[in-house]
């Protein structure tokens, strides 16, 4: 098979500001038959490895560092590629959130706006979209006609704010500036829940 997006859903918890909630997270794996990247690392390494299969993992790309998106990233890093590992990529503004979950280990490569990584003949471009979290990153994949938005944009509108390190006006400004610049037909693969499109969410947000 050629370039594709593979997907699974895993269940676990999200904790912040002294509260814990049950959540279902999307796992996204982008690549071809031989290599791939993993977008976010929630809850279960085994579930992620089931999606990866026997492919080489070039990188573990984190949209942000809430615990339900990065909890198993260090373990995944150690187990992929027959134990040879793969780098974890995260925006440095996420360090305060990362350290709430991982106190003794860091990621490997800093993400920033415009960072590009190639996999399976496609290029993923990092879009810095602060608001839900200060270093939130979306990954645009124009070769696939999609964008991976983490918790920045959902089917039905912007991600949650109101907790530590988040801000609603900043989030909406990020969405309008970075995501709504993408073609309306771009498929939005979210961190939780169903897909949507950029055009549909422009209607939701009144863009």
C-alpha positions in Angstrom: 0.0 0.0 0.0 1.1 3.6 -0.6 1.0 6.6 1.6 -1.8 6.5 4.1 -3.2 7.5 7.5 -3.9 4.7 10.0 -6.0 5.3 13.1 -7.0 3.7 16.4 -8.8 4.9 19.5 -7.5 4.2 23.1 -9.1 4.9 26.4 -7.5 6.3 29.6 -7.5 9.4 31.8 -6.6 13.1 31.6 -5.5 14.9 34.7 -4.8 18.6 35.3 -5.5 21.1 38.0 -6.3 18.4 40.5 -9.1 16.8 38.5 -9.1 13.5 36.5 -11.4 12.6 33.6 -11.9 9.5 31.5 -11.1 10.2 27.9 -10.8 8.4 24.5 -7.9 9.5 22.4 -7.2 9.1 18.7 -3.9 7.6 17.6 -2.7 8.7 14.2 0.1 7.0 12.2 1.2 8.5 8.9 3.4 6.7 6.4 3.7 3.9 3.9 4.5 0.2 4.1 8.0 0.8 5.3 8.1 3.9 7.5 5.8 6.1 9.5 5.5 8.8 12.1 3.3 8.5 15.2 1.2 11.6 16.2 0.7 11.7 20.0 1.3 8.9 22.4 -1.7 8.3 24.7 -2.4 5.6 27.2 -1.1 2.4 25.6 2.2 1.6 23.9 0.9 -1.8 22.7 -2.1 -0.1 21.0 0.2 2.2 19.2 2.6 -0.5 18.1 -0.4 -2.5 16.8 -1.0 0.4 14.4 2.6 0.8 13.5 3.2 -2.9 12.7 6.7 -3.7 11.5 7.4 -0.3 10.0 10.3 2.0 10.9 9.1 4.8 13.1 10.9 8.0 12.0 9.6 10.2 14.9 7.0 10.6 17.6 5.3 13.9 17.0 3.4 15.4 20.0 0.7 18.0 19.4 1.1 19.1 23.1 2.0 17.8 26.5 -1.2 17.2 28.3 -0.7 13.8 30.0 -3.3 12.0 27.8 -1.2 12.9 24.7 2.3 12.3 26.0 2.0 9.8 28.8 3.6 6.8 27.0 5.9 8.7 24.7 9.2 7.8 26.6 8.3 4.2 26.7 7.2 4.2 23.0 10.5 5.9 22.2 12.4 3.0 23.7 10.3 0.2 22.2 10.0 1.2 18.5 12.4 0.1 15.8 13.4 -3.1 17.6 14.5 -1.1 20.6 16.7 1.3 18.6 14.3 4.1 19.4 12.9 7.2 17.6 13.0 10.8 18.6 10.2 12.6 20.4 9.4 16.0 19.0 7.6 18.7 21.1 7.4 22.5 21.2 9.6 23.8 24.0 6.8 26.0 25.4 5.2 22.7 26.6 7.9 22.0 29.1 5.8 23.0 32.2 3.1 20.6 31.1 5.5 17.8 30.1 7.2 18.0 33.6 3.8 17.4 35.3 4.0 13.9 33.8 7.7 13.2 33.1 10.0 14.6 35.8 13.2 12.8 34.8 13.1 12.6 31.0 12.8 15.1 28.2 11.9 15.0 24.5 14.6 14.9 21.8 13.9 17.6 19.3 12.2 21.0 19.6 9.3 21.8 17.3 8.6 25.3 16.1 6.3 26.9 13.5 7.3 25.8 10.0 9.3 22.7 11.1 8.9 20.0 8.4 9.4 16.2 8.4 9.1 13.9 5.5 7.7 10.4 5.7 6.6 8.0 3.0 6.9 10.6 0.3 4.8 13.2 2.2 5.8 16.2 4.1 4.2 17.2 7.4 4.5 20.9 8.4 4.3 22.0 12.0 1.9 24.9 12.7 2.3 26.6 16.1 -1.2 27.1 17.4 -1.1 28.2 21.1 -4.2 28.6 23.1 -5.3 25.1 24.3 -1.7 24.8 25.4 1.2 27.2 25.0 3.2 25.1 22.7 0.4 23.4 20.9 1.3 22.2 17.4 -0.9 21.1 14.5 0.6 19.0 11.6 -0.5 19.9 8.1 -0.2 17.2 5.5 -1.1 18.8 2.2 0.0 15.7 0.3 -2.8 13.9 2.1 -5.3 16.7 2.2 -5.5 16.7 6.0 -4.3 18.3 9.2 -3.8 16.8 12.6 -5.0 19.2 15.2 -4.6 17.5 18.5 -6.9 19.5 20.9 -6.7 22.8 19.0 -9.7 22.2 16.8 -12.4 19.6 17.1 -15.5 18.6 15.2 -17.7 21.3 16.5 -15.3 24.1 17.3 -12.1 25.0 19.2 -10.6 22.9 21.9 -11.1 23.5 25.6 -9.7 26.4 27.6 -10.1 27.6 31.1 -7.5 25.3 32.7 -3.9 26.1 33.5 -1.7 27.2 30.5 -4.7 27.8 28.2 -6.4 30.9 26.8 -9.5 31.1 24.6 -8.8 34.4 22.7 -5.3 33.0 21.9 -6.7 29.7 20.7 -9.3 31.3 18.4 -6.6 33.6 17.0 -4.4 30.6 16.3 -7.2 28.8 14.5 -8.1 31.7 12.4 -4.5 32.6 11.4 -3.0 29.1 10.9 -5.8 26.5 10.4 -8.3 28.6 8.5 -5.6 29.5 6.0 -5.7 25.8 4.8 -8.1 24.9 2.0 -11.7 24.4 3.1 -11.7 20.8 2.0 -8.8 19.9 4.3 -9.8 17.0 6.5 -9.3 17.7 10.2 -8.0 14.7 12.2 -8.6 15.5 15.8 -7.1 14.4 19.1 -10.5 13.2 20.3 -13.7 12.4 18.4 -14.7 12.5 14.8 -13.1 14.1 11.8 -14.3 17.3 10.4 -13.2 19.8 7.7 -11.7 23.3 7.8 -14.7 24.5 5.8 -17.2 23.1 8.3 -15.3 24.6 11.3 -15.2 28.0 9.6 -19.0 27.9 9.7 -19.0 26.8 13.3 -16.6 29.6 14.4 -18.2 32.2 12.1 -15.1 32.8 10.1 
